[in-house]
Amino acid sequence: MTRIAVIGGGRIGEALIAGLLESGRASKDLVAVETAAPRAEFLGERFGIRVTGSIADAATAADLLVIAVKPHDVDAVLTELGKAELDNDRDQVLVSLAAGVPTARLESKMPAGFPVVRVMPNTPMLVGQGMSVLASGRYAKPEQLQQVSEVLEAVGKVVTVPESQMDAVTAVSGSGPAYFFLVVEAMVEAGVGLGLSRDVATQLVGQTMLGSAALLDESGQDAAELRAAVTSPAGTTAAAVRELERGAVRSAFWEALHAAKRRSVEQGSTAE
């Protein structure tokens, strides 16, 4: 059983802990690091795991050291990890879920040759439907990358890309839930404008999105094929799609994702 230390007890850390325990990919000797006393008490009571305020204490006996804090808190975590008795001979791996922090920066703060894996998660991991994208640092072995992948499968799907693509990944899946919720918000407002109650409009849109995502995932067809199957010539859907195209929805998404990628590059370059 892989021994895991989750450093950071916020929503993402909590989601990972829950997924690991529910899937059986971690045992109760999983340890969390959380310095806020009320939050630490909550995690300990909910999951029955050890929660400590000491990063060095948690890291010493762990196989995977998972950083699940905000990017601006990463330096403080790395400083504390420097005080731990880390040993490359034990095949420990540093796994960072902090957006925009490159593996080279993480490696520079760890013992020489320490394996690092960078992860871009997204918030649907809170319900076990996350999209986690992995990029290997210079020293991580293929079997260590596979180990991290298997652990993160507890909270959704996992793919691996070169680190050079992580800014694009951030723009597509890391920020992607916000685009989705914006579309849902707009559709609900439009439904209310058509005379539906907000509760009914929300239910209609939510289930339509959920079902459509499942259909895309399970049908083996691409989105264009599925859209065409719903769009009868001169029908209601065709009329709606024509208006969306007139509003340049494709161009808007193109520009939005490129803007997100540019910002991700900027954040990475200013991480120090």
Secondary structure, DSSP 4 states (H G I P E B T S, - for coil): ---EEEE--SHHHHHHHHHHHHHTSS-TT-EEE--SHHHHHHHHHHH--EEES-HHHHHHT-SEEEE-S-GGGHHHHHHHHTTS---GGGT-EEEE--TT--HHHHHHHSSTT--EEEEE--GGGGGT-EEEEEEE-SS--HHHHHHHHHHHGGGEEEEE--GGGHHHHIIIIISHHHHHHHHHHHHHHHHHHTT--HHHHHHHHHHHHHHHHHHHHHH---HHHHHHHH--TTSHHHHHHHHHHHTTHHHHHHHHHHHHHHHHHHHHHT--
